[in-house]
Each structure stands twice: as C-alpha cells, then as structure tokens.
Amino acid sequence: MLILTCPYCGVTSEETEFHGGGEAHLKREGPGSDDQAFEGYLFHRENPYGVHFERWRHVYGCGKWFHAARDTQTLEVFGTYSAQVTTPPEDLLAVIRDKRPGWQWRDLA
C-alpha cells in the first residue's frame, strides 16, 4: 500500500484516500494539434520499471490535484509536490538521485 502526503493540506494517508490520475508532466494536446500529436497524448504513456512521476487527487480531503514521485518496483514514495509546476522540484530530484545513483530526470514535456 502506498502512503502519500498531500502537499496542500499536509494529510498523510493510505492511497485509498487519494485517486491516481496517470502520468504527470504530459504536454496536453488540444483541438489545434495534428492527429499524430493528439494520438501520442491520448495513447502513448511511460510505464517505467523504477522512478515514475504521477498525478494524484486528494479525493477524501482537500480535493486538490498534486504530483507524486515513486518507484514502481518497490512502491517507495520519494515525495509529493504541487501540480502547478512543469518539472519536479530540484530538492525532490536530489533525493531521488541520492537513493538511485545514476538515475537521470528526463523532461517529458
């Protein structure tokens, strides 16, 4: 079971209090995009074995969306942060690099 902390209201709880919303930091494609770009947005997602950035919503709390960094292999949660940013905070990336030497962030946007 995942234990997440909402970065807005500070509540730490099991994942059942939250709702997963898929991959974080995607470039949203809209009506003005071509078919190939829109197809990529809808259907092509990362599914890594290791560090992954995801969107979560605090459904049974403040109701706000946030991002979480976790390891899909071990279920370790590295941290959570505001959904209002386009890249993870540098301090969180440093925590991940310390725990996973050699890991590199790649910008998905």
Wavefront OBJ file of the C-alpha trace (Angstrom):
o trace
v 0.000 0.000 0.000
v 1.241 3.482 -0.840
v 1.411 6.142 1.840
v 1.079 9.625 0.337
v 1.201 13.116 1.844
v -0.939 15.847 0.318
v 1.359 18.856 -0.238
v -1.562 21.252 0.196
v -3.280 20.192 3.432
v -0.444 18.066 4.856
v -2.537 14.926 5.455
v -0.559 11.673 5.271
v -2.719 8.658 4.494
v -3.065 5.421 2.564
v -3.615 5.600 -1.176
v -7.312 4.811 -0.665
v -7.860 8.435 0.425
v -6.444 9.584 -2.912
v -7.169 8.818 -6.546
v -4.481 8.263 -9.168
v -4.707 10.333 -12.310
v -1.991 8.852 -14.517
v 1.341 10.139 -15.664
v 2.464 13.620 -14.629
v 4.172 16.296 -16.730
v 2.492 15.488 -20.027
v 2.166 18.094 -22.738
v -1.573 18.432 -23.233
v -2.647 18.440 -26.868
v -5.793 20.278 -27.834
v -8.035 20.975 -30.829
v -5.291 22.784 -32.750
v -2.869 19.848 -32.723
v -2.331 17.412 -35.561
v -3.604 13.831 -35.393
v -0.209 12.328 -34.600
v 0.394 14.656 -31.641
v -3.103 14.064 -30.276
v -2.696 10.288 -30.646
v 0.585 10.489 -28.733
v -1.078 12.435 -25.934
v -4.007 10.018 -25.652
v -2.299 6.658 -26.018
v 1.475 6.802 -25.525
v 2.446 6.809 -21.857
v 5.549 5.943 -19.925
v 5.305 2.773 -17.858
v 8.741 2.570 -16.286
v 10.131 -0.071 -14.017
v 11.545 2.317 -11.454
v 11.094 6.034 -10.809
v 7.790 7.403 -12.092
v 6.007 10.759 -11.725
v 2.235 10.583 -11.305
v -0.801 12.801 -10.767
v -2.934 12.201 -7.678
v -6.056 13.848 -6.264
v -6.851 14.104 -2.555
v -10.422 12.886 -3.024
v -11.413 12.465 0.649
v -9.630 15.594 1.807
v -8.969 18.971 0.234
v -9.839 17.734 -3.289
v -6.716 19.201 -4.909
v -4.510 17.590 -7.547
v -0.805 17.085 -6.851
v 2.143 15.128 -8.214
v 3.993 12.253 -6.576
v 7.339 10.650 -7.363
v 7.535 6.953 -6.584
v 9.335 3.770 -7.539
v 7.069 1.328 -9.392
v 9.312 -1.571 -8.416
v 9.484 -1.015 -4.646
v 6.437 1.285 -4.158
v 8.706 3.735 -2.282
v 7.270 7.250 -2.404
v 10.060 9.827 -2.740
v 7.808 12.821 -2.214
v 4.846 14.857 -3.377
v 4.616 18.382 -4.759
v 2.273 20.902 -6.321
v 0.603 20.064 -9.624
v 1.101 23.687 -10.680
v 4.721 23.140 -11.774
v 6.035 21.882 -15.113
v 9.007 19.964 -13.686
v 9.667 18.285 -10.330
v 11.355 20.433 -7.663
v 15.131 20.183 -7.622
v 15.213 19.115 -3.956
v 12.998 16.116 -4.777
v 15.173 15.215 -7.765
v 18.212 15.348 -5.439
v 16.507 12.918 -3.013
v 15.825 10.508 -5.882
v 19.413 10.768 -7.181
v 20.737 10.046 -3.677
v 18.588 6.925 -3.388
v 19.006 5.800 -7.011
v 22.592 6.649 -8.093
v 22.867 7.095 -11.844
v 19.191 7.947 -12.301
v 18.548 10.972 -14.528
v 15.418 13.084 -14.920
v 14.266 13.407 -18.480
v 11.814 16.139 -19.275
v 8.667 14.602 -20.777
v 7.059 17.876 -21.819
l 1 2 3 4 5 6 7 8 9 10 11 12 13 14 15 16 17 18 19 20 21 22 23 24 25 26 27 28 29 30 31 32 33 34 35 36 37 38 39 40 41 42 43 44 45 46 47 48 49 50 51 52 53 54 55 56 57 58 59 60 61 62 63 64 65 66 67 68 69 70 71 72 73 74 75 76 77 78 79 80 81 82 83 84 85 86 87 88 89 90 91 92 93 94 95 96 97 98 99 100 101 102 103 104 105 106 107 108 109
